[in-house]
Amino acid sequence: MSQLVEYREIQKTIAQMTARLGEMENDPTLKSEMEFEDKLKALLGEYGKTLKDVIGLLAPEMLPAGKAATGKRTRQLKVYINPHTQERVETKGGNHGTIKKWKAEHGAAAVEGWVQK
């Protein structure tokens, strides 16, 4: 496609979008939604709350499960006991040096079977 054709297509698209934007700006439904958003943001600011706080208050089931208040996923503590040496390792992460050695020596599936419930 030549640049001239592309340029004219972009101009046409911009004109269409500008017309649509003008229509939307005069839409009473959009004006009402924008007014609601402004008032809601002002109210949240007045009380020092966030949208997440409001959702947690009104519809906590809508918040993702397994998330802490900081928004990060909380990790479960895993306790591994090596049946060969009876060595015990407690970890919340998968980057533990001893666990890595065990997995290299005995295989990942076997070591995951050592997790205590």
Backbone torsions as a table, in degrees:
resi	resn	phi	psi	omega
1	MET	NA	134.6	-180.0
2	SER	-74.3	159.6	-179.9
3	GLN	-65.5	-33.2	-180.0
4	LEU	-65.2	-43.5	179.1
5	VAL	-64.9	-44.4	179.0
6	GLU	-61.8	-42.1	179.5
7	TYR	-59.9	-45.1	-179.1
8	ARG	-67.5	-36.5	177.3
9	GLU	-65.4	-40.3	178.4
10	ILE	-66.4	-41.3	177.0
11	GLN	-59.9	-43.6	179.4
12	LYS	-62.2	-44.7	179.3
13	THR	-62.8	-42.2	178.7
14	ILE	-62.6	-41.6	179.1
15	ALA	-63.7	-41.4	178.2
16	GLN	-64.6	-43.7	-179.4
17	MET	-67.0	-38.0	178.0
18	THR	-63.7	-41.7	177.5
19	ALA	-63.8	-43.6	179.3
20	ARG	-64.0	-40.1	178.1
21	LEU	-62.0	-41.7	177.5
22	GLY	-62.3	-40.4	177.1
23	GLU	-62.8	-44.7	-177.6
24	MET	-65.6	-38.1	-178.7
25	GLU	-62.9	-25.6	179.4
26	ASN	-95.0	0.4	-178.1
27	ASP	-78.0	121.9	-179.0
28	PRO	-64.5	-29.4	178.3
29	THR	-65.1	-44.8	178.4
30	LEU	-63.5	-43.1	179.1
31	LYS	-60.0	-40.9	179.2
32	SER	-64.8	-43.6	179.0
33	GLU	-64.1	-40.5	179.3
34	MET	-65.9	-39.9	177.7
35	GLU	-63.9	-42.8	177.9
36	PHE	-60.8	-45.0	179.7
37	GLU	-60.6	-44.4	-180.0
38	ASP	-62.1	-44.8	-179.7
39	LYS	-66.8	-38.5	179.1
40	LEU	-65.0	-44.0	178.0
41	LYS	-62.6	-39.4	178.7
42	ALA	-65.0	-41.7	179.7
43	LEU	-66.2	-42.6	177.1
44	LEU	-60.7	-42.7	178.9
45	GLY	-64.8	-38.8	-179.5
46	GLU	-61.6	-37.0	-178.4
47	TYR	-99.9	0.3	178.0
48	GLY	66.7	36.8	-178.7
49	LYS	-114.0	162.0	176.4
50	THR	-113.6	169.3	176.7
51	LEU	-61.2	-36.5	178.4
52	LYS	-62.3	-38.5	177.3
53	ASP	-61.9	-43.5	-179.0
54	VAL	-66.1	-43.1	178.2
55	ILE	-62.9	-41.8	178.0
56	GLY	-62.0	-32.0	179.7
57	LEU	-79.0	-45.4	-174.0
58	LEU	-90.9	-33.9	-176.5
59	ALA	-145.6	68.9	-176.2
60	PRO	-61.4	-24.4	179.5
61	GLU	-66.6	-15.4	179.8
62	MET	-84.1	-13.9	177.6
63	LEU	-77.8	144.9	179.9
64	PRO	-62.3	138.1	178.2
65	ALA	-74.5	152.7	177.1
66	GLY	78.2	15.5	179.8
67	LYS	-109.8	139.1	175.0
68	ALA	-82.3	175.1	-179.6
69	ALA	-62.1	-24.0	-179.8
70	THR	-80.0	-8.5	-178.8
71	GLY	92.7	-2.6	178.4
72	LYS	-94.9	148.4	179.3
73	ARG	-71.6	133.7	176.8
74	THR	-83.9	135.7	-178.8
75	ARG	-93.3	143.5	178.7
76	GLN	-85.4	141.5	176.4
77	LEU	-73.7	130.3	176.3
78	LYS	-113.7	137.0	178.0
79	VAL	-115.8	118.9	178.5
80	TYR	-106.0	137.0	172.8
81	ILE	-126.6	118.5	179.6
82	ASN	-73.6	118.2	-177.7
83	PRO	-69.8	-17.1	-179.4
84	HIS	-82.5	-37.6	-175.6
85	THR	-116.9	-7.6	-175.5
86	GLN	62.0	17.4	176.8
87	GLU	-71.7	138.1	-176.9
88	ARG	-112.9	133.3	177.9
89	VAL	-130.5	128.9	175.2
90	GLU	-111.7	129.5	-178.2
91	THR	-151.2	150.6	172.9
92	LYS	-104.8	-11.6	-177.6
93	GLY	-117.2	169.2	179.9
94	GLY	-100.1	13.7	-174.3
95	ASN	-111.2	29.8	-177.4
96	HIS	-81.9	131.4	-175.2
97	GLY	-59.8	-44.1	-178.9
98	THR	-65.2	-41.9	179.5
99	ILE	-62.8	-40.1	178.6
100	LYS	-61.1	-43.0	179.3
101	LYS	-63.1	-44.1	179.4
102	TRP	-61.6	-42.2	-179.5
103	LYS	-65.9	-36.8	177.7
104	ALA	-66.9	-36.5	-176.2
105	GLU	-82.2	-43.4	-172.0
106	HIS	-110.5	-11.2	-178.0
107	GLY	97.3	144.5	-175.5
108	ALA	-63.3	-40.6	-177.7
109	ALA	-64.3	-41.4	-179.6
110	ALA	-65.4	-43.7	-178.3
111	VAL	-66.1	-39.2	177.2
112	GLU	-63.8	-25.1	175.9
113	GLY	-73.1	-13.3	179.6
114	TRP	-86.5	-2.5	-179.2
115	VAL	-67.8	130.7	179.5
116	GLN	-85.7	139.6	-179.1
117	LYS	-100.8	NA	NA
